[in-house]
């Protein structure tokens, strides 16, 4: 009897562990309208019947949360305090936005340092991947990930 109870408890623990396992996030769909993506991937198709009110409610929710801040990560691409640091930070931020138009650049000044950080990443891993991409491009050889309040990412 005790063996049966122990086997049952072990089985329940395995099921519970499987239920909480994390799956990978498909970053190709971040920021996209989910309703427009249905049926595009693979050869399958799907039909979604929903009211326009539901779509409008989702859009209102996204707009109302667009100014929300959350804890996340950014990549620091500039950090300097010399007398030309302000002009350098402006030039670096402008150059970055020209090269990467979909990613925001943020300039800040905490005396005596001028800083430029880029991106709004929810995880350190995402920020680190982007930092590696910047380093390998050669344009920004000295970058590092910083934890900051970020803008709520688009979904």
PyMOL commands that place a pseudoatom at each C-alpha (Angstrom):
pseudoatom trace, name=CA, resn=UNK, resi=1, chain=A, elem=C, hetatm=0, pos=[0.000, 0.000, 0.000]
pseudoatom trace, name=CA, resn=UNK, resi=2, chain=A, elem=C, hetatm=0, pos=[2.812, 2.405, 0.883]
pseudoatom trace, name=CA, resn=UNK, resi=3, chain=A, elem=C, hetatm=0, pos=[4.546, 1.669, -2.429]
pseudoatom trace, name=CA, resn=UNK, resi=4, chain=A, elem=C, hetatm=0, pos=[1.359, 2.547, -4.322]
pseudoatom trace, name=CA, resn=UNK, resi=5, chain=A, elem=C, hetatm=0, pos=[1.024, 5.870, -2.501]
pseudoatom trace, name=CA, resn=UNK, resi=6, chain=A, elem=C, hetatm=0, pos=[4.687, 6.715, -3.112]
pseudoatom trace, name=CA, resn=UNK, resi=7, chain=A, elem=C, hetatm=0, pos=[4.332, 5.815, -6.800]
pseudoatom trace, name=CA, resn=UNK, resi=8, chain=A, elem=C, hetatm=0, pos=[1.214, 7.990, -7.031]
pseudoatom trace, name=CA, resn=UNK, resi=9, chain=A, elem=C, hetatm=0, pos=[2.984, 10.951, -5.384]
pseudoatom trace, name=CA, resn=UNK, resi=10, chain=A, elem=C, hetatm=0, pos=[6.007, 10.554, -7.674]
pseudoatom trace, name=CA, resn=UNK, resi=11, chain=A, elem=C, hetatm=0, pos=[3.709, 10.499, -10.706]
pseudoatom trace, name=CA, resn=UNK, resi=12, chain=A, elem=C, hetatm=0, pos=[1.921, 13.643, -9.544]
pseudoatom trace, name=CA, resn=UNK, resi=13, chain=A, elem=C, hetatm=0, pos=[5.244, 15.431, -9.071]
pseudoatom trace, name=CA, resn=UNK, resi=14, chain=A, elem=C, hetatm=0, pos=[6.323, 14.523, -12.601]
pseudoatom trace, name=CA, resn=UNK, resi=15, chain=A, elem=C, hetatm=0, pos=[3.041, 15.770, -14.036]
pseudoatom trace, name=CA, resn=UNK, resi=16, chain=A, elem=C, hetatm=0, pos=[3.306, 19.002, -12.060]
pseudoatom trace, name=CA, resn=UNK, resi=17, chain=A, elem=C, hetatm=0, pos=[6.892, 19.559, -13.263]
pseudoatom trace, name=CA, resn=UNK, resi=18, chain=A, elem=C, hetatm=0, pos=[5.836, 19.061, -16.876]
pseudoatom trace, name=CA, resn=UNK, resi=19, chain=A, elem=C, hetatm=0, pos=[2.961, 21.510, -16.453]
pseudoatom trace, name=CA, resn=UNK, resi=20, chain=A, elem=C, hetatm=0, pos=[5.313, 24.282, -15.317]
pseudoatom trace, name=CA, resn=UNK, resi=21, chain=A, elem=C, hetatm=0, pos=[7.985, 23.718, -17.986]
pseudoatom trace, name=CA, resn=UNK, resi=22, chain=A, elem=C, hetatm=0, pos=[8.697, 26.858, -19.989]
pseudoatom trace, name=CA, resn=UNK, resi=23, chain=A, elem=C, hetatm=0, pos=[8.476, 26.939, -23.734]
pseudoatom trace, name=CA, resn=UNK, resi=24, chain=A, elem=C, hetatm=0, pos=[10.583, 29.121, -26.003]
pseudoatom trace, name=CA, resn=UNK, resi=25, chain=A, elem=C, hetatm=0, pos=[9.096, 32.391, -27.225]
pseudoatom trace, name=CA, resn=UNK, resi=26, chain=A, elem=C, hetatm=0, pos=[8.975, 32.905, -30.986]
pseudoatom trace, name=CA, resn=UNK, resi=27, chain=A, elem=C, hetatm=0, pos=[10.553, 36.368, -31.277]
pseudoatom trace, name=CA, resn=UNK, resi=28, chain=A, elem=C, hetatm=0, pos=[9.491, 36.661, -34.933]
pseudoatom trace, name=CA, resn=UNK, resi=29, chain=A, elem=C, hetatm=0, pos=[5.933, 37.424, -33.846]
pseudoatom trace, name=CA, resn=UNK, resi=30, chain=A, elem=C, hetatm=0, pos=[6.751, 40.047, -31.186]
pseudoatom trace, name=CA, resn=UNK, resi=31, chain=A, elem=C, hetatm=0, pos=[5.068, 43.340, -32.057]
pseudoatom trace, name=CA, resn=UNK, resi=32, chain=A, elem=C, hetatm=0, pos=[2.855, 41.775, -34.728]
pseudoatom trace, name=CA, resn=UNK, resi=33, chain=A, elem=C, hetatm=0, pos=[-0.937, 41.668, -34.820]
pseudoatom trace, name=CA, resn=UNK, resi=34, chain=A, elem=C, hetatm=0, pos=[-1.776, 38.074, -33.886]
pseudoatom trace, name=CA, resn=UNK, resi=35, chain=A, elem=C, hetatm=0, pos=[-4.969, 38.153, -35.929]
pseudoatom trace, name=CA, resn=UNK, resi=36, chain=A, elem=C, hetatm=0, pos=[-3.052, 38.884, -39.125]
pseudoatom trace, name=CA, resn=UNK, resi=37, chain=A, elem=C, hetatm=0, pos=[-0.568, 36.054, -38.425]
pseudoatom trace, name=CA, resn=UNK, resi=38, chain=A, elem=C, hetatm=0, pos=[-3.119, 33.274, -38.094]
pseudoatom trace, name=CA, resn=UNK, resi=39, chain=A, elem=C, hetatm=0, pos=[-2.871, 30.978, -41.079]
pseudoatom trace, name=CA, resn=UNK, resi=40, chain=A, elem=C, hetatm=0, pos=[0.358, 32.518, -42.456]
pseudoatom trace, name=CA, resn=UNK, resi=41, chain=A, elem=C, hetatm=0, pos=[2.862, 30.040, -40.975]
pseudoatom trace, name=CA, resn=UNK, resi=42, chain=A, elem=C, hetatm=0, pos=[3.042, 26.545, -42.405]
pseudoatom trace, name=CA, resn=UNK, resi=43, chain=A, elem=C, hetatm=0, pos=[0.468, 25.031, -44.688]
pseudoatom trace, name=CA, resn=UNK, resi=44, chain=A, elem=C, hetatm=0, pos=[-2.396, 25.000, -42.193]
pseudoatom trace, name=CA, resn=UNK, resi=45, chain=A, elem=C, hetatm=0, pos=[-5.205, 27.460, -41.931]
pseudoatom trace, name=CA, resn=UNK, resi=46, chain=A, elem=C, hetatm=0, pos=[-7.455, 28.767, -39.208]
pseudoatom trace, name=CA, resn=UNK, resi=47, chain=A, elem=C, hetatm=0, pos=[-10.683, 30.694, -39.121]
pseudoatom trace, name=CA, resn=UNK, resi=48, chain=A, elem=C, hetatm=0, pos=[-11.366, 33.064, -36.251]
pseudoatom trace, name=CA, resn=UNK, resi=49, chain=A, elem=C, hetatm=0, pos=[-14.886, 34.344, -35.745]
pseudoatom trace, name=CA, resn=UNK, resi=50, chain=A, elem=C, hetatm=0, pos=[-14.910, 37.301, -33.397]
pseudoatom trace, name=CA, resn=UNK, resi=51, chain=A, elem=C, hetatm=0, pos=[-16.718, 40.535, -33.013]
pseudoatom trace, name=CA, resn=UNK, resi=52, chain=A, elem=C, hetatm=0, pos=[-15.191, 43.870, -33.956]
pseudoatom trace, name=CA, resn=UNK, resi=53, chain=A, elem=C, hetatm=0, pos=[-15.779, 44.935, -30.340]
pseudoatom trace, name=CA, resn=UNK, resi=54, chain=A, elem=C, hetatm=0, pos=[-13.247, 42.338, -29.149]
pseudoatom trace, name=CA, resn=UNK, resi=55, chain=A, elem=C, hetatm=0, pos=[-10.620, 43.556, -31.618]
pseudoatom trace, name=CA, resn=UNK, resi=56, chain=A, elem=C, hetatm=0, pos=[-11.317, 47.171, -30.573]
pseudoatom trace, name=CA, resn=UNK, resi=57, chain=A, elem=C, hetatm=0, pos=[-11.010, 46.261, -26.877]
pseudoatom trace, name=CA, resn=UNK, resi=58, chain=A, elem=C, hetatm=0, pos=[-7.627, 44.630, -27.505]
pseudoatom trace, name=CA, resn=UNK, resi=59, chain=A, elem=C, hetatm=0, pos=[-6.425, 47.696, -29.419]
pseudoatom trace, name=CA, resn=UNK, resi=60, chain=A, elem=C, hetatm=0, pos=[-7.592, 50.023, -26.614]
pseudoatom trace, name=CA, resn=UNK, resi=61, chain=A, elem=C, hetatm=0, pos=[-5.795, 47.872, -24.041]
pseudoatom trace, name=CA, resn=UNK, resi=62, chain=A, elem=C, hetatm=0, pos=[-2.548, 48.022, -26.019]
pseudoatom trace, name=CA, resn=UNK, resi=63, chain=A, elem=C, hetatm=0, pos=[-2.791, 51.800, -26.468]
pseudoatom trace, name=CA, resn=UNK, resi=64, chain=A, elem=C, hetatm=0, pos=[-3.633, 52.414, -22.793]
pseudoatom trace, name=CA, resn=UNK, resi=65, chain=A, elem=C, hetatm=0, pos=[-0.563, 50.415, -21.691]
pseudoatom trace, name=CA, resn=UNK, resi=66, chain=A, elem=C, hetatm=0, pos=[1.846, 51.900, -24.217]
pseudoatom trace, name=CA, resn=UNK, resi=67, chain=A, elem=C, hetatm=0, pos=[3.313, 54.329, -21.653]
pseudoatom trace, name=CA, resn=UNK, resi=68, chain=A, elem=C, hetatm=0, pos=[3.671, 51.702, -18.928]
pseudoatom trace, name=CA, resn=UNK, resi=69, chain=A, elem=C, hetatm=0, pos=[7.182, 51.099, -17.588]
pseudoatom trace, name=CA, resn=UNK, resi=70, chain=A, elem=C, hetatm=0, pos=[8.530, 47.782, -16.417]
pseudoatom trace, name=CA, resn=UNK, resi=71, chain=A, elem=C, hetatm=0, pos=[11.812, 46.338, -15.169]
pseudoatom trace, name=CA, resn=UNK, resi=72, chain=A, elem=C, hetatm=0, pos=[13.942, 45.087, -18.043]
pseudoatom trace, name=CA, resn=UNK, resi=73, chain=A, elem=C, hetatm=0, pos=[17.265, 45.492, -19.822]
pseudoatom trace, name=CA, resn=UNK, resi=74, chain=A, elem=C, hetatm=0, pos=[18.944, 47.812, -22.279]
pseudoatom trace, name=CA, resn=UNK, resi=75, chain=A, elem=C, hetatm=0, pos=[22.305, 47.788, -23.999]
pseudoatom trace, name=CA, resn=UNK, resi=76, chain=A, elem=C, hetatm=0, pos=[24.701, 50.623, -23.155]
pseudoatom trace, name=CA, resn=UNK, resi=77, chain=A, elem=C, hetatm=0, pos=[26.623, 51.696, -26.258]
pseudoatom trace, name=CA, resn=UNK, resi=78, chain=A, elem=C, hetatm=0, pos=[28.186, 54.922, -24.964]
pseudoatom trace, name=CA, resn=UNK, resi=79, chain=A, elem=C, hetatm=0, pos=[29.439, 56.120, -21.567]
pseudoatom trace, name=CA, resn=UNK, resi=80, chain=A, elem=C, hetatm=0, pos=[31.805, 59.086, -21.289]
pseudoatom trace, name=CA, resn=UNK, resi=81, chain=A, elem=C, hetatm=0, pos=[32.521, 62.202, -19.251]
pseudoatom trace, name=CA, resn=UNK, resi=82, chain=A, elem=C, hetatm=0, pos=[34.996, 64.256, -21.261]
pseudoatom trace, name=CA, resn=UNK, resi=83, chain=A, elem=C, hetatm=0, pos=[34.171, 67.778, -22.434]
pseudoatom trace, name=CA, resn=UNK, resi=84, chain=A, elem=C, hetatm=0, pos=[32.896, 66.563, -25.828]
pseudoatom trace, name=CA, resn=UNK, resi=85, chain=A, elem=C, hetatm=0, pos=[30.764, 63.767, -24.363]
pseudoatom trace, name=CA, resn=UNK, resi=86, chain=A, elem=C, hetatm=0, pos=[27.447, 65.578, -24.982]
pseudoatom trace, name=CA, resn=UNK, resi=87, chain=A, elem=C, hetatm=0, pos=[28.136, 66.009, -28.696]
pseudoatom trace, name=CA, resn=UNK, resi=88, chain=A, elem=C, hetatm=0, pos=[29.453, 62.446, -28.963]
pseudoatom trace, name=CA, resn=UNK, resi=89, chain=A, elem=C, hetatm=0, pos=[26.344, 61.035, -27.274]
pseudoatom trace, name=CA, resn=UNK, resi=90, chain=A, elem=C, hetatm=0, pos=[24.095, 62.965, -29.674]
pseudoatom trace, name=CA, resn=UNK, resi=91, chain=A, elem=C, hetatm=0, pos=[26.047, 61.713, -32.692]
pseudoatom trace, name=CA, resn=UNK, resi=92, chain=A, elem=C, hetatm=0, pos=[26.113, 58.106, -31.468]
pseudoatom trace, name=CA, resn=UNK, resi=93, chain=A, elem=C, hetatm=0, pos=[22.366, 58.087, -30.713]
pseudoatom trace, name=CA, resn=UNK, resi=94, chain=A, elem=C, hetatm=0, pos=[21.548, 59.595, -34.121]
pseudoatom trace, name=CA, resn=UNK, resi=95, chain=A, elem=C, hetatm=0, pos=[23.838, 57.132, -35.906]
pseudoatom trace, name=CA, resn=UNK, resi=96, chain=A, elem=C, hetatm=0, pos=[22.315, 54.196, -34.051]
pseudoatom trace, name=CA, resn=UNK, resi=97, chain=A, elem=C, hetatm=0, pos=[18.742, 55.231, -34.887]
pseudoatom trace, name=CA, resn=UNK, resi=98, chain=A, elem=C, hetatm=0, pos=[19.740, 55.550, -38.534]
pseudoatom trace, name=CA, resn=UNK, resi=99, chain=A, elem=C, hetatm=0, pos=[21.293, 52.067, -38.529]
pseudoatom trace, name=CA, resn=UNK, resi=100, chain=A, elem=C, hetatm=0, pos=[18.576, 50.389, -36.451]
pseudoatom trace, name=CA, resn=UNK, resi=101, chain=A, elem=C, hetatm=0, pos=[15.346, 52.332, -37.084]
pseudoatom trace, name=CA, resn=UNK, resi=102, chain=A, elem=C, hetatm=0, pos=[13.119, 49.856, -35.207]
pseudoatom trace, name=CA, resn=UNK, resi=103, chain=A, elem=C, hetatm=0, pos=[15.051, 50.094, -31.926]
pseudoatom trace, name=CA, resn=UNK, resi=104, chain=A, elem=C, hetatm=0, pos=[14.886, 53.161, -29.699]
pseudoatom trace, name=CA, resn=UNK, resi=105, chain=A, elem=C, hetatm=0, pos=[17.967, 54.920, -28.368]
pseudoatom trace, name=CA, resn=UNK, resi=106, chain=A, elem=C, hetatm=0, pos=[17.901, 56.734, -25.005]
pseudoatom trace, name=CA, resn=UNK, resi=107, chain=A, elem=C, hetatm=0, pos=[20.324, 59.486, -24.014]
pseudoatom trace, name=CA, resn=UNK, resi=108, chain=A, elem=C, hetatm=0, pos=[20.823, 60.351, -20.370]
pseudoatom trace, name=CA, resn=UNK, resi=109, chain=A, elem=C, hetatm=0, pos=[23.107, 62.475, -18.249]
pseudoatom trace, name=CA, resn=UNK, resi=110, chain=A, elem=C, hetatm=0, pos=[24.047, 61.660, -14.678]
pseudoatom trace, name=CA, resn=UNK, resi=111, chain=A, elem=C, hetatm=0, pos=[26.797, 64.078, -13.779]
pseudoatom trace, name=CA, resn=UNK, resi=112, chain=A, elem=C, hetatm=0, pos=[29.491, 63.815, -15.000]
pseudoatom trace, name=CA, resn=UNK, resi=113, chain=A, elem=C, hetatm=0, pos=[28.581, 61.026, -17.444]
pseudoatom trace, name=CA, resn=UNK, resi=114, chain=A, elem=C, hetatm=0, pos=[26.675, 61.136, -20.715]
pseudoatom trace, name=CA, resn=UNK, resi=115, chain=A, elem=C, hetatm=0, pos=[25.166, 57.769, -21.607]
pseudoatom trace, name=CA, resn=UNK, resi=116, chain=A, elem=C, hetatm=0, pos=[23.409, 56.178, -24.578]
pseudoatom trace, name=CA, resn=UNK, resi=117, chain=A, elem=C, hetatm=0, pos=[21.419, 52.992, -24.040]
pseudoatom trace, name=CA, resn=UNK, resi=118, chain=A, elem=C, hetatm=0, pos=[19.371, 51.196, -26.656]
pseudoatom trace, name=CA, resn=UNK, resi=119, chain=A, elem=C, hetatm=0, pos=[16.451, 48.799, -26.822]
pseudoatom trace, name=CA, resn=UNK, resi=120, chain=A, elem=C, hetatm=0, pos=[13.701, 47.612, -24.508]
pseudoatom trace, name=CA, resn=UNK, resi=121, chain=A, elem=C, hetatm=0, pos=[14.413, 43.974, -23.673]
pseudoatom trace, name=CA, resn=UNK, resi=122, chain=A, elem=C, hetatm=0, pos=[12.350, 41.952, -21.218]
pseudoatom trace, name=CA, resn=UNK, resi=123, chain=A, elem=C, hetatm=0, pos=[15.118, 39.431, -20.535]
pseudoatom trace, name=CA, resn=UNK, resi=124, chain=A, elem=C, hetatm=0, pos=[18.860, 39.691, -20.026]
pseudoatom trace, name=CA, resn=UNK, resi=125, chain=A, elem=C, hetatm=0, pos=[19.322, 36.954, -22.642]
pseudoatom trace, name=CA, resn=UNK, resi=126, chain=A, elem=C, hetatm=0, pos=[17.548, 39.024, -25.327]
pseudoatom trace, name=CA, resn=UNK, resi=127, chain=A, elem=C, hetatm=0, pos=[19.638, 42.072, -24.438]
pseudoatom trace, name=CA, resn=UNK, resi=128, chain=A, elem=C, hetatm=0, pos=[22.837, 40.007, -24.481]
pseudoatom trace, name=CA, resn=UNK, resi=129, chain=A, elem=C, hetatm=0, pos=[22.010, 38.596, -27.930]
pseudoatom trace, name=CA, resn=UNK, resi=130, chain=A, elem=C, hetatm=0, pos=[21.535, 42.120, -29.259]
pseudoatom trace, name=CA, resn=UNK, resi=131, chain=A, elem=C, hetatm=0, pos=[24.748, 43.298, -27.550]
pseudoatom trace, name=CA, resn=UNK, resi=132, chain=A, elem=C, hetatm=0, pos=[26.635, 40.477, -29.262]
pseudoatom trace, name=CA, resn=UNK, resi=133, chain=A, elem=C, hetatm=0, pos=[25.124, 41.515, -32.582]
pseudoatom trace, name=CA, resn=UNK, resi=134, chain=A, elem=C, hetatm=0, pos=[26.291, 45.103, -32.035]
pseudoatom trace, name=CA, resn=UNK, resi=135, chain=A, elem=C, hetatm=0, pos=[29.783, 43.979, -31.055]
pseudoatom trace, name=CA, resn=UNK, resi=136, chain=A, elem=C, hetatm=0, pos=[30.123, 41.723, -34.088]
pseudoatom trace, name=CA, resn=UNK, resi=137, chain=A, elem=C, hetatm=0, pos=[29.018, 44.550, -36.405]
pseudoatom trace, name=CA, resn=UNK, resi=138, chain=A, elem=C, hetatm=0, pos=[32.150, 46.454, -35.377]
pseudoatom trace, name=CA, resn=UNK, resi=139, chain=A, elem=C, hetatm=0, pos=[30.366, 49.792, -35.013]
pseudoatom trace, name=CA, resn=UNK, resi=140, chain=A, elem=C, hetatm=0, pos=[29.942, 49.454, -31.238]
pseudoatom trace, name=CA, resn=UNK, resi=141, chain=A, elem=C, hetatm=0, pos=[32.833, 47.401, -29.868]
pseudoatom trace, name=CA, resn=UNK, resi=142, chain=A, elem=C, hetatm=0, pos=[32.374, 48.259, -26.166]
pseudoatom trace, name=CA, resn=UNK, resi=143, chain=A, elem=C, hetatm=0, pos=[28.813, 47.475, -25.134]
pseudoatom trace, name=CA, resn=UNK, resi=144, chain=A, elem=C, hetatm=0, pos=[27.288, 46.024, -21.986]
pseudoatom trace, name=CA, resn=UNK, resi=145, chain=A, elem=C, hetatm=0, pos=[23.845, 45.131, -20.674]
pseudoatom trace, name=CA, resn=UNK, resi=146, chain=A, elem=C, hetatm=0, pos=[22.230, 47.277, -17.964]
pseudoatom trace, name=CA, resn=UNK, resi=147, chain=A, elem=C, hetatm=0, pos=[19.087, 46.714, -15.904]
pseudoatom trace, name=CA, resn=UNK, resi=148, chain=A, elem=C, hetatm=0, pos=[16.682, 49.656, -16.233]
pseudoatom trace, name=CA, resn=UNK, resi=149, chain=A, elem=C, hetatm=0, pos=[13.063, 50.664, -16.331]
pseudoatom trace, name=CA, resn=UNK, resi=150, chain=A, elem=C, hetatm=0, pos=[12.039, 50.022, -19.933]
pseudoatom trace, name=CA, resn=UNK, resi=151, chain=A, elem=C, hetatm=0, pos=[9.038, 50.937, -22.030]
pseudoatom trace, name=CA, resn=UNK, resi=152, chain=A, elem=C, hetatm=0, pos=[6.362, 48.277, -22.216]
pseudoatom trace, name=CA, resn=UNK, resi=153, chain=A, elem=C, hetatm=0, pos=[7.286, 46.152, -25.269]
pseudoatom trace, name=CA, resn=UNK, resi=154, chain=A, elem=C, hetatm=0, pos=[4.932, 45.914, -28.223]
pseudoatom trace, name=CA, resn=UNK, resi=155, chain=A, elem=C, hetatm=0, pos=[3.150, 42.599, -28.609]
for i in range(1, 155): cmd.bond("trace and resi %d" % i, "trace and resi %d" % (i + 1))
show_as sticks, trace
zoom trace
